[in-house]
Amino acid sequence: MKRLKRMYHWVLSTAVLAAATIYYLIQRNPEFLIYAATLIVLIGLLAWADRSLHFMNSAKWGFLVWMIMHMAGGSVYIGKTRLYDLILIPLVGPPYQIFKYDQFVHIFCYVVMTGLMFSVLKTITKPQSNRLMFCLILVLASSSIGALNEIIEFSAVVFFGSPGVGGYHNTCLDLVGNLLGSIISAGILYRSNT
């Protein structure tokens, strides 16, 4: 029963991913199908790691919320504007287009990823020994996952002729959003759990 309780986050995440994959198969969207393939591997790794790392519940729920936000971003339209392209707060205009839903999702995702990485890092080091250094390594580790995500996104362009999701400015803003999310999460963890 305890194991089932620990797994239901990952089961729900898999169900959301399965529904989104069916939708993107019907839409013939290769970019999001690559995301789906990547995410099923990630969910499997996280579910496997959760058995020994015991991820924080907030991070597991956050992962599920992020997946829903991510899948909606590529498929939900408000008028003729795709949710990922929606400007939430018009802070900076072209070519940066800040602050979009896409940037918010990246920040949120890396708040969550940093929470997951916290459980990984605390098994191989002692957070209390040097809290500031621990948080710096935590931010760098989480941000490197963000860089890997952008490489996967780029591979969709190279190997499948996907049109990409915004070019150089978008990629760099994604990386900035990932870093900001990691810093926010590490700051929260620094003040509470480490």
mmCIF file of the C-alpha atoms, coordinates in Angstrom:
data_MODEL
# 
_entry.id   MODEL 
# 
loop_
_atom_site.group_PDB 
_atom_site.id 
_atom_site.type_symbol 
_atom_site.label_atom_id 
_atom_site.label_alt_id 
_atom_site.label_comp_id 
_atom_site.label_asym_id 
_atom_site.label_entity_id 
_atom_site.label_seq_id 
_atom_site.pdbx_PDB_ins_code 
_atom_site.Cartn_x 
_atom_site.Cartn_y 
_atom_site.Cartn_z 
_atom_site.occupancy 
_atom_site.B_iso_or_equiv 
_atom_site.pdbx_formal_charge 
_atom_site.auth_seq_id 
_atom_site.auth_comp_id 
_atom_site.auth_asym_id 
_atom_site.auth_atom_id 
_atom_site.pdbx_PDB_model_num 
ATOM 1   C CA . MET A 1 1   ? 0.000  0.000  0.000   1.00 0.00 ? 1   MET A CA 1 
ATOM 2   C CA . LYS A 1 2   ? 2.836  2.369  0.901   1.00 0.00 ? 2   LYS A CA 1 
ATOM 3   C CA . ARG A 1 3   ? 4.566  1.695  -2.426  1.00 0.00 ? 3   ARG A CA 1 
ATOM 4   C CA . LEU A 1 4   ? 1.337  2.383  -4.327  1.00 0.00 ? 4   LEU A CA 1 
ATOM 5   C CA . LYS A 1 5   ? 0.922  5.650  -2.436  1.00 0.00 ? 5   LYS A CA 1 
ATOM 6   C CA . ARG A 1 6   ? 4.442  6.665  -3.431  1.00 0.00 ? 6   ARG A CA 1 
ATOM 7   C CA . MET A 1 7   ? 3.799  5.752  -7.096  1.00 0.00 ? 7   MET A CA 1 
ATOM 8   C CA . TYR A 1 8   ? 0.487  7.513  -7.774  1.00 0.00 ? 8   TYR A CA 1 
ATOM 9   C CA . HIS A 1 9   ? 2.184  10.788 -8.749  1.00 0.00 ? 9   HIS A CA 1 
ATOM 10  C CA . TRP A 1 10  ? 4.044  8.933  -11.476 1.00 0.00 ? 10  TRP A CA 1 
ATOM 11  C CA . VAL A 1 11  ? 0.956  6.986  -12.556 1.00 0.00 ? 11  VAL A CA 1 
ATOM 12  C CA . LEU A 1 12  ? -0.994 10.250 -12.911 1.00 0.00 ? 12  LEU A CA 1 
ATOM 13  C CA . SER A 1 13  ? 1.905  11.809 -14.809 1.00 0.00 ? 13  SER A CA 1 
ATOM 14  C CA . THR A 1 14  ? 1.970  8.822  -17.176 1.00 0.00 ? 14  THR A CA 1 
ATOM 15  C CA . ALA A 1 15  ? -1.804 9.084  -17.732 1.00 0.00 ? 15  ALA A CA 1 
ATOM 16  C CA . VAL A 1 16  ? -1.504 12.800 -18.577 1.00 0.00 ? 16  VAL A CA 1 
ATOM 17  C CA . LEU A 1 17  ? 1.371  12.033 -20.931 1.00 0.00 ? 17  LEU A CA 1 
ATOM 18  C CA . ALA A 1 18  ? -0.579 9.211  -22.627 1.00 0.00 ? 18  ALA A CA 1 
ATOM 19  C CA . ALA A 1 19  ? -3.563 11.506 -23.267 1.00 0.00 ? 19  ALA A CA 1 
ATOM 20  C CA . ALA A 1 20  ? -1.306 14.251 -24.626 1.00 0.00 ? 20  ALA A CA 1 
ATOM 21  C CA . THR A 1 21  ? 0.578  11.759 -26.819 1.00 0.00 ? 21  THR A CA 1 
ATOM 22  C CA . ILE A 1 22  ? -2.655 10.549 -28.406 1.00 0.00 ? 22  ILE A CA 1 
ATOM 23  C CA . TYR A 1 23  ? -3.605 14.156 -29.096 1.00 0.00 ? 23  TYR A CA 1 
ATOM 24  C CA . TYR A 1 24  ? -0.214 14.975 -30.631 1.00 0.00 ? 24  TYR A CA 1 
ATOM 25  C CA . LEU A 1 25  ? -0.281 11.792 -32.725 1.00 0.00 ? 25  LEU A CA 1 
ATOM 26  C CA . ILE A 1 26  ? -3.625 12.899 -34.158 1.00 0.00 ? 26  ILE A CA 1 
ATOM 27  C CA . GLN A 1 27  ? -2.185 16.392 -34.744 1.00 0.00 ? 27  GLN A CA 1 
ATOM 28  C CA . ARG A 1 28  ? 0.995  14.900 -36.259 1.00 0.00 ? 28  ARG A CA 1 
ATOM 29  C CA . ASN A 1 29  ? 3.174  17.159 -34.158 1.00 0.00 ? 29  ASN A CA 1 
ATOM 30  C CA . PRO A 1 30  ? 6.696  15.606 -34.219 1.00 0.00 ? 30  PRO A CA 1 
ATOM 31  C CA . GLU A 1 31  ? 8.170  18.134 -31.801 1.00 0.00 ? 31  GLU A CA 1 
ATOM 32  C CA . PHE A 1 32  ? 5.769  17.270 -28.999 1.00 0.00 ? 32  PHE A CA 1 
ATOM 33  C CA . LEU A 1 33  ? 6.038  13.563 -29.799 1.00 0.00 ? 33  LEU A CA 1 
ATOM 34  C CA . ILE A 1 34  ? 9.780  13.870 -29.107 1.00 0.00 ? 34  ILE A CA 1 
ATOM 35  C CA . TYR A 1 35  ? 8.913  15.574 -25.824 1.00 0.00 ? 35  TYR A CA 1 
ATOM 36  C CA . ALA A 1 36  ? 6.531  12.718 -25.045 1.00 0.00 ? 36  ALA A CA 1 
ATOM 37  C CA . ALA A 1 37  ? 9.224  10.103 -25.708 1.00 0.00 ? 37  ALA A CA 1 
ATOM 38  C CA . THR A 1 38  ? 11.672 12.032 -23.541 1.00 0.00 ? 38  THR A CA 1 
ATOM 39  C CA . LEU A 1 39  ? 9.105  12.475 -20.776 1.00 0.00 ? 39  LEU A CA 1 
ATOM 40  C CA . ILE A 1 40  ? 8.181  8.798  -20.581 1.00 0.00 ? 40  ILE A CA 1 
ATOM 41  C CA . VAL A 1 41  ? 11.868 8.009  -20.025 1.00 0.00 ? 41  VAL A CA 1 
ATOM 42  C CA . LEU A 1 42  ? 12.080 10.803 -17.434 1.00 0.00 ? 42  LEU A CA 1 
ATOM 43  C CA . ILE A 1 43  ? 8.954  9.603  -15.594 1.00 0.00 ? 43  ILE A CA 1 
ATOM 44  C CA . GLY A 1 44  ? 10.369 6.077  -15.529 1.00 0.00 ? 44  GLY A CA 1 
ATOM 45  C CA . LEU A 1 45  ? 13.698 7.297  -14.128 1.00 0.00 ? 45  LEU A CA 1 
ATOM 46  C CA . LEU A 1 46  ? 12.002 9.491  -11.525 1.00 0.00 ? 46  LEU A CA 1 
ATOM 47  C CA . ALA A 1 47  ? 9.636  6.699  -10.414 1.00 0.00 ? 47  ALA A CA 1 
ATOM 48  C CA . TRP A 1 48  ? 12.596 4.314  -10.123 1.00 0.00 ? 48  TRP A CA 1 
ATOM 49  C CA . ALA A 1 49  ? 14.730 6.875  -8.236  1.00 0.00 ? 49  ALA A CA 1 
ATOM 50  C CA . ASP A 1 50  ? 11.847 7.830  -5.945  1.00 0.00 ? 50  ASP A CA 1 
ATOM 51  C CA . ARG A 1 51  ? 12.033 4.398  -4.307  1.00 0.00 ? 51  ARG A CA 1 
ATOM 52  C CA . SER A 1 52  ? 15.381 5.260  -2.732  1.00 0.00 ? 52  SER A CA 1 
ATOM 53  C CA . LEU A 1 53  ? 15.522 9.066  -2.888  1.00 0.00 ? 53  LEU A CA 1 
ATOM 54  C CA . HIS A 1 54  ? 12.009 9.761  -1.555  1.00 0.00 ? 54  HIS A CA 1 
ATOM 55  C CA . PHE A 1 55  ? 11.400 12.962 -3.494  1.00 0.00 ? 55  PHE A CA 1 
ATOM 56  C CA . MET A 1 56  ? 9.491  15.706 -1.725  1.00 0.00 ? 56  MET A CA 1 
ATOM 57  C CA . ASN A 1 57  ? 5.737  15.480 -2.361  1.00 0.00 ? 57  ASN A CA 1 
ATOM 58  C CA . SER A 1 58  ? 5.712  19.142 -3.419  1.00 0.00 ? 58  SER A CA 1 
ATOM 59  C CA . ALA A 1 59  ? 8.251  18.358 -6.159  1.00 0.00 ? 59  ALA A CA 1 
ATOM 60  C CA . LYS A 1 60  ? 6.283  15.318 -7.358  1.00 0.00 ? 60  LYS A CA 1 
ATOM 61  C CA . TRP A 1 61  ? 3.017  17.268 -7.500  1.00 0.00 ? 61  TRP A CA 1 
ATOM 62  C CA . GLY A 1 62  ? 4.890  20.136 -9.132  1.00 0.00 ? 62  GLY A CA 1 
ATOM 63  C CA . PHE A 1 63  ? 6.154  17.774 -11.831 1.00 0.00 ? 63  PHE A CA 1 
ATOM 64  C CA . LEU A 1 64  ? 2.588  16.703 -12.628 1.00 0.00 ? 64  LEU A CA 1 
ATOM 65  C CA . VAL A 1 65  ? 1.392  20.324 -12.734 1.00 0.00 ? 65  VAL A CA 1 
ATOM 66  C CA . TRP A 1 66  ? 4.327  21.271 -14.959 1.00 0.00 ? 66  TRP A CA 1 
ATOM 67  C CA . MET A 1 67  ? 3.531  18.425 -17.388 1.00 0.00 ? 67  MET A CA 1 
ATOM 68  C CA . ILE A 1 68  ? -0.055 19.627 -17.693 1.00 0.00 ? 68  ILE A CA 1 
ATOM 69  C CA . MET A 1 69  ? 1.137  23.215 -18.222 1.00 0.00 ? 69  MET A CA 1 
ATOM 70  C CA . HIS A 1 70  ? 3.677  22.063 -20.815 1.00 0.00 ? 70  HIS A CA 1 
ATOM 71  C CA . MET A 1 71  ? 1.269  19.904 -22.798 1.00 0.00 ? 71  MET A CA 1 
ATOM 72  C CA . ALA A 1 72  ? -1.401 22.629 -22.707 1.00 0.00 ? 72  ALA A CA 1 
ATOM 73  C CA . GLY A 1 73  ? 1.159  25.178 -23.884 1.00 0.00 ? 73  GLY A CA 1 
ATOM 74  C CA . GLY A 1 74  ? 1.511  23.462 -27.230 1.00 0.00 ? 74  GLY A CA 1 
ATOM 75  C CA . SER A 1 75  ? -2.129 22.565 -27.800 1.00 0.00 ? 75  SER A CA 1 
ATOM 76  C CA . VAL A 1 76  ? -4.423 25.136 -26.175 1.00 0.00 ? 76  VAL A CA 1 
ATOM 77  C CA . TYR A 1 77  ? -5.249 28.297 -28.108 1.00 0.00 ? 77  TYR A CA 1 
ATOM 78  C CA . ILE A 1 78  ? -6.690 31.530 -26.811 1.00 0.00 ? 78  ILE A CA 1 
ATOM 79  C CA . GLY A 1 79  ? -8.244 33.009 -29.889 1.00 0.00 ? 79  GLY A CA 1 
ATOM 80  C CA . LYS A 1 80  ? -5.581 32.391 -32.542 1.00 0.00 ? 80  LYS A CA 1 
ATOM 81  C CA . THR A 1 81  ? -2.692 32.539 -30.087 1.00 0.00 ? 81  THR A CA 1 
ATOM 82  C CA . ARG A 1 82  ? -1.090 29.312 -28.907 1.00 0.00 ? 82  ARG A CA 1 
ATOM 83  C CA . LEU A 1 83  ? -0.820 29.304 -25.124 1.00 0.00 ? 83  LEU A CA 1 
ATOM 84  C CA . TYR A 1 84  ? 2.988  29.096 -25.262 1.00 0.00 ? 84  TYR A CA 1 
ATOM 85  C CA . ASP A 1 85  ? 3.015  32.327 -27.305 1.00 0.00 ? 85  ASP A CA 1 
ATOM 86  C CA . LEU A 1 86  ? 0.619  34.200 -25.032 1.00 0.00 ? 86  LEU A CA 1 
ATOM 87  C CA . ILE A 1 87  ? 2.132  37.298 -23.442 1.00 0.00 ? 87  ILE A CA 1 
ATOM 88  C CA . LEU A 1 88  ? 1.095  37.324 -19.795 1.00 0.00 ? 88  LEU A CA 1 
ATOM 89  C CA . ILE A 1 89  ? 2.655  40.678 -18.887 1.00 0.00 ? 89  ILE A CA 1 
ATOM 90  C CA . PRO A 1 90  ? 4.061  42.895 -21.667 1.00 0.00 ? 90  PRO A CA 1 
ATOM 91  C CA . LEU A 1 91  ? 7.369  43.876 -20.018 1.00 0.00 ? 91  LEU A CA 1 
ATOM 92  C CA . VAL A 1 92  ? 9.719  43.803 -23.041 1.00 0.00 ? 92  VAL A CA 1 
ATOM 93  C CA . GLY A 1 93  ? 8.726  43.749 -26.714 1.00 0.00 ? 93  GLY A CA 1 
ATOM 94  C CA . PRO A 1 94  ? 10.300 42.122 -29.782 1.00 0.00 ? 94  PRO A CA 1 
ATOM 95  C CA . PRO A 1 95  ? 12.547 40.247 -30.228 1.00 0.00 ? 95  PRO A CA 1 
ATOM 96  C CA . TYR A 1 96  ? 12.409 39.094 -26.589 1.00 0.00 ? 96  TYR A CA 1 
ATOM 97  C CA . GLN A 1 97  ? 8.663  39.158 -25.891 1.00 0.00 ? 97  GLN A CA 1 
ATOM 98  C CA . ILE A 1 98  ? 8.837  39.092 -22.110 1.00 0.00 ? 98  ILE A CA 1 
ATOM 99  C CA . PHE A 1 99  ? 6.832  37.890 -20.113 1.00 0.00 ? 99  PHE A CA 1 
ATOM 100 C CA . LYS A 1 100 ? 5.216  34.975 -21.968 1.00 0.00 ? 100 LYS A CA 1 
ATOM 101 C CA . TYR A 1 101 ? 3.489  31.841 -20.740 1.00 0.00 ? 101 TYR A CA 1 
ATOM 102 C CA . ASP A 1 102 ? 6.478  29.911 -22.141 1.00 0.00 ? 102 ASP A CA 1 
ATOM 103 C CA . GLN A 1 103 ? 8.869  31.767 -19.831 1.00 0.00 ? 103 GLN A CA 1 
ATOM 104 C CA . PHE A 1 104 ? 6.585  31.251 -16.836 1.00 0.00 ? 104 PHE A CA 1 
ATOM 105 C CA . VAL A 1 105 ? 6.465  27.503 -17.540 1.00 0.00 ? 105 VAL A CA 1 
ATOM 106 C CA . HIS A 1 106 ? 10.267 27.335 -17.728 1.00 0.00 ? 106 HIS A CA 1 
ATOM 107 C CA . ILE A 1 107 ? 10.626 29.128 -14.402 1.00 0.00 ? 107 ILE A CA 1 
ATOM 108 C CA . PHE A 1 108 ? 8.020  26.861 -12.793 1.00 0.00 ? 108 PHE A CA 1 
ATOM 109 C CA . CYS A 1 109 ? 9.592  23.720 -14.266 1.00 0.00 ? 109 CYS A CA 1 
ATOM 110 C CA . TYR A 1 110 ? 13.000 24.501 -12.813 1.00 0.00 ? 110 TYR A CA 1 
ATOM 111 C CA . VAL A 1 111 ? 11.588 25.358 -9.414  1.00 0.00 ? 111 VAL A CA 1 
ATOM 112 C CA . VAL A 1 112 ? 10.292 21.771 -9.539  1.00 0.00 ? 112 VAL A CA 1 
ATOM 113 C CA . MET A 1 113 ? 13.464 20.233 -11.055 1.00 0.00 ? 113 MET A CA 1 
ATOM 114 C CA . THR A 1 114 ? 15.566 21.883 -8.368  1.00 0.00 ? 114 THR A CA 1 
ATOM 115 C CA . GLY A 1 115 ? 13.291 20.352 -5.742  1.00 0.00 ? 115 GLY A CA 1 
ATOM 116 C CA . LEU A 1 116 ? 13.858 16.940 -7.324  1.00 0.00 ? 116 LEU A CA 1 
ATOM 117 C CA . MET A 1 117 ? 17.627 17.499 -7.597  1.00 0.00 ? 117 MET A CA 1 
ATOM 118 C CA . PHE A 1 118 ? 17.694 18.452 -3.912  1.00 0.00 ? 118 PHE A CA 1 
ATOM 119 C CA . SER A 1 119 ? 16.798 14.860 -3.021  1.00 0.00 ? 119 SER A CA 1 
ATOM 120 C CA . VAL A 1 120 ? 19.544 13.558 -5.318  1.00 0.00 ? 120 VAL A CA 1 
ATOM 121 C CA . LEU A 1 121 ? 22.279 15.846 -4.013  1.00 0.00 ? 121 LEU A CA 1 
ATOM 122 C CA . LYS A 1 122 ? 21.485 15.403 -0.334  1.00 0.00 ? 122 LYS A CA 1 
ATOM 123 C CA . THR A 1 123 ? 22.177 11.652 -0.713  1.00 0.00 ? 123 THR A CA 1 
ATOM 124 C CA . ILE A 1 124 ? 25.747 12.290 -1.897  1.00 0.00 ? 124 ILE A CA 1 
ATOM 125 C CA . THR A 1 125 ? 26.672 15.297 0.234   1.00 0.00 ? 125 THR A CA 1 
ATOM 126 C CA . LYS A 1 126 ? 25.724 16.968 3.474   1.00 0.00 ? 126 LYS A CA 1 
ATOM 127 C CA . PRO A 1 127 ? 23.665 20.119 2.841   1.00 0.00 ? 127 PRO A CA 1 
ATOM 128 C CA . GLN A 1 128 ? 24.484 21.444 6.310   1.00 0.00 ? 128 GLN A CA 1 
ATOM 129 C CA . SER A 1 129 ? 28.262 21.329 5.825   1.00 0.00 ? 129 SER A CA 1 
ATOM 130 C CA . ASN A 1 130 ? 28.258 24.387 3.565   1.00 0.00 ? 130 ASN A CA 1 
ATOM 131 C CA . ARG A 1 131 ? 24.714 25.507 2.779   1.00 0.00 ? 131 ARG A CA 1 
ATOM 132 C CA . LEU A 1 132 ? 25.699 28.186 0.276   1.00 0.00 ? 132 LEU A CA 1 
ATOM 133 C CA . MET A 1 133 ? 27.981 25.859 -1.716  1.00 0.00 ? 133 MET A CA 1 
ATOM 134 C CA . PHE A 1 134 ? 25.313 23.150 -1.637  1.00 0.00 ? 134 PHE A CA 1 
ATOM 135 C CA . CYS A 1 135 ? 22.751 25.580 -3.089  1.00 0.00 ? 135 CYS A CA 1 
ATOM 136 C CA . LEU A 1 136 ? 25.201 26.759 -5.772  1.00 0.00 ? 136 LEU A CA 1 
ATOM 137 C CA . ILE A 1 137 ? 25.799 23.149 -6.868  1.00 0.00 ? 137 ILE A CA 1 
ATOM 138 C CA . LEU A 1 138 ? 22.041 22.563 -6.739  1.00 0.00 ? 138 LEU A CA 1 
ATOM 139 C CA . VAL A 1 139 ? 21.399 25.533 -9.075  1.00 0.00 ? 139 VAL A CA 1 
ATOM 140 C CA . LEU A 1 140 ? 24.136 24.401 -11.485 1.00 0.00 ? 140 LEU A CA 1 
ATOM 141 C CA . ALA A 1 141 ? 22.878 20.793 -11.510 1.00 0.00 ? 141 ALA A CA 1 
ATOM 142 C CA . SER A 1 142 ? 19.296 21.860 -12.183 1.00 0.00 ? 142 SER A CA 1 
ATOM 143 C CA . SER A 1 143 ? 20.340 24.349 -14.850 1.00 0.00 ? 143 SER A CA 1 
ATOM 144 C CA . SER A 1 144 ? 22.302 21.628 -16.635 1.00 0.00 ? 144 SER A CA 1 
ATOM 145 C CA . ILE A 1 145 ? 19.060 19.655 -16.964 1.00 0.00 ? 145 ILE A CA 1 
ATOM 146 C CA . GLY A 1 146 ? 17.637 22.783 -18.621 1.00 0.00 ? 146 GLY A CA 1 
ATOM 147 C CA . ALA A 1 147 ? 20.542 22.823 -21.074 1.00 0.00 ? 147 ALA A CA 1 
ATOM 148 C CA . LEU A 1 148 ? 19.903 19.154 -21.878 1.00 0.00 ? 148 LEU A CA 1 
ATOM 149 C CA . ASN A 1 149 ? 16.245 19.995 -22.518 1.00 0.00 ? 149 ASN A CA 1 
ATOM 150 C CA . GLU A 1 150 ? 17.264 22.662 -25.048 1.00 0.00 ? 150 GLU A CA 1 
ATOM 151 C CA . ILE A 1 151 ? 19.568 20.162 -26.780 1.00 0.00 ? 151 ILE A CA 1 
ATOM 152 C CA . ILE A 1 152 ? 16.640 17.739 -27.088 1.00 0.00 ? 152 ILE A CA 1 
ATOM 153 C CA . GLU A 1 153 ? 14.528 20.572 -28.509 1.00 0.00 ? 153 GLU A CA 1 
ATOM 154 C CA . PHE A 1 154 ? 17.305 21.353 -31.014 1.00 0.00 ? 154 PHE A CA 1 
ATOM 155 C CA . SER A 1 155 ? 17.500 17.678 -32.024 1.00 0.00 ? 155 SER A CA 1 
ATOM 156 C CA . ALA A 1 156 ? 13.851 17.877 -33.121 1.00 0.00 ? 156 ALA A CA 1 
ATOM 157 C CA . VAL A 1 157 ? 14.822 20.668 -35.500 1.00 0.00 ? 157 VAL A CA 1 
ATOM 158 C CA . VAL A 1 158 ? 17.898 18.837 -36.837 1.00 0.00 ? 158 VAL A CA 1 
ATOM 159 C CA . PHE A 1 159 ? 16.588 15.293 -37.208 1.00 0.00 ? 159 PHE A CA 1 
ATOM 160 C CA . PHE A 1 160 ? 12.887 15.737 -37.867 1.00 0.00 ? 160 PHE A CA 1 
ATOM 161 C CA . GLY A 1 161 ? 12.697 19.081 -39.651 1.00 0.00 ? 161 GLY A CA 1 
ATOM 162 C CA . SER A 1 162 ? 10.552 20.487 -36.862 1.00 0.00 ? 162 SER A CA 1 
ATOM 163 C CA . PRO A 1 163 ? 10.152 24.246 -37.281 1.00 0.00 ? 163 PRO A CA 1 
ATOM 164 C CA . GLY A 1 164 ? 11.509 24.847 -33.776 1.00 0.00 ? 164 GLY A CA 1 
ATOM 165 C CA . VAL A 1 165 ? 9.965  27.011 -31.139 1.00 0.00 ? 165 VAL A CA 1 
ATOM 166 C CA . GLY A 1 166 ? 11.396 30.458 -31.616 1.00 0.00 ? 166 GLY A CA 1 
ATOM 167 C CA . GLY A 1 167 ? 15.058 30.406 -32.547 1.00 0.00 ? 167 GLY A CA 1 
ATOM 168 C CA . TYR A 1 168 ? 18.061 31.796 -30.716 1.00 0.00 ? 168 TYR A CA 1 
ATOM 169 C CA . HIS A 1 169 ? 16.247 34.374 -28.571 1.00 0.00 ? 169 HIS A CA 1 
ATOM 170 C CA . ASN A 1 170 ? 13.727 31.794 -27.403 1.00 0.00 ? 170 ASN A CA 1 
ATOM 171 C CA . THR A 1 171 ? 16.430 29.257 -26.525 1.00 0.00 ? 171 THR A CA 1 
ATOM 172 C CA . CYS A 1 172 ? 18.385 31.804 -24.508 1.00 0.00 ? 172 CYS A CA 1 
ATOM 173 C CA . LEU A 1 173 ? 15.267 33.068 -22.731 1.00 0.00 ? 173 LEU A CA 1 
ATOM 174 C CA . ASP A 1 174 ? 14.387 29.456 -21.914 1.00 0.00 ? 174 ASP A CA 1 
ATOM 175 C CA . LEU A 1 175 ? 17.829 28.999 -20.350 1.00 0.00 ? 175 LEU A CA 1 
ATOM 176 C CA . VAL A 1 176 ? 17.414 32.232 -18.369 1.00 0.00 ? 176 VAL A CA 1 
ATOM 177 C CA . GLY A 1 177 ? 13.994 31.049 -17.170 1.00 0.00 ? 177 GLY A CA 1 
ATOM 178 C CA . ASN A 1 178 ? 15.487 27.707 -16.143 1.00 0.00 ? 178 ASN A CA 1 
ATOM 179 C CA . LEU A 1 179 ? 18.226 29.473 -14.180 1.00 0.00 ? 179 LEU A CA 1 
ATOM 180 C CA . LEU A 1 180 ? 15.741 31.806 -12.475 1.00 0.00 ? 180 LEU A CA 1 
ATOM 181 C CA . GLY A 1 181 ? 13.540 28.875 -11.467 1.00 0.00 ? 181 GLY A CA 1 
ATOM 182 C CA . SER A 1 182 ? 16.571 27.042 -10.065 1.00 0.00 ? 182 SER A CA 1 
ATOM 183 C CA . ILE A 1 183 ? 17.674 30.100 -8.083  1.00 0.00 ? 183 ILE A CA 1 
ATOM 184 C CA . ILE A 1 184 ? 14.174 30.656 -6.679  1.00 0.00 ? 184 ILE A CA 1 
ATOM 185 C CA . SER A 1 185 ? 13.876 27.025 -5.601  1.00 0.00 ? 185 SER A CA 1 
ATOM 186 C CA . ALA A 1 186 ? 17.385 26.873 -4.144  1.00 0.00 ? 186 ALA A CA 1 
ATOM 187 C CA . GLY A 1 187 ? 16.668 30.063 -2.217  1.00 0.00 ? 187 GLY A CA 1 
ATOM 188 C CA . ILE A 1 188 ? 13.503 28.552 -0.742  1.00 0.00 ? 188 ILE A CA 1 
ATOM 189 C CA . LEU A 1 189 ? 15.340 25.343 0.125   1.00 0.00 ? 189 LEU A CA 1 
ATOM 190 C CA . TYR A 1 190 ? 18.256 27.292 1.612   1.00 0.00 ? 190 TYR A CA 1 
ATOM 191 C CA . ARG A 1 191 ? 15.892 29.034 3.995   1.00 0.00 ? 191 ARG A CA 1 
ATOM 192 C CA . SER A 1 192 ? 13.945 25.907 4.927   1.00 0.00 ? 192 SER A CA 1 
ATOM 193 C CA . ASN A 1 193 ? 15.283 22.413 4.310   1.00 0.00 ? 193 ASN A CA 1 
ATOM 194 C CA . THR A 1 194 ? 19.041 22.661 3.979   1.00 0.00 ? 194 THR A CA 1 
# 
